[in-house]
Amino acid sequence: MKTIKAKNTVIVNKNIDSVFEFISNLENDSLWRKEINETKVSGKPALNVIVIEDSFLSKRTPSNIIELKCIDFQLNKLIVYETANEKYFYLKSTREVESITDNSTKITYSIEFDKAIVKHGLGFNLPTFLIQFVTNTDMKKYLSKLKTII
């Protein structure tokens, strides 16, 4: 399996508690990630919580459903979601927060996903360098939007 990885950071002028509460709940993702149609969470963010994410991949695949599971949870520090089983294309989403000051928090967002999902969404392969470029560009846009709404 060939995966694509991206990671970026942003600093927001909010305290770490409110930032972590917001980014650890994937139901908020549709507010800052353009491809998310809807997300349903089985409970409050915590270890082993299950998330059903419906995302728009393309006109060919306007509703891609995946099931994610929280595999690591450290309050006000880190939350990691990963595909729950092998019937889905692999996806891992890591969100980390670090207090800079009482009212300033650094967010580090990283993703890793199976390159094959691009072919699934588009119906054809794209070169890895192009997928990586688009992923990095989108990551910057996501965090910029997140900064404005958080």
Secondary structure as UniProt FT lines:
FT   STRAND          3..12
FT   HELIX           16..24
FT   HELIX           26..31
FT   TURN            34..35
FT   STRAND          36..41
FT   TURN            47..48
FT   STRAND          50..55
FT   STRAND          64..74
FT   TURN            75..77
FT   STRAND          78..83
FT   TURN            86..87
FT   STRAND          91..101
FT   TURN            102..103
FT   STRAND          104..114
FT   HELIX           116..122
FT   HELIX           128..149
//
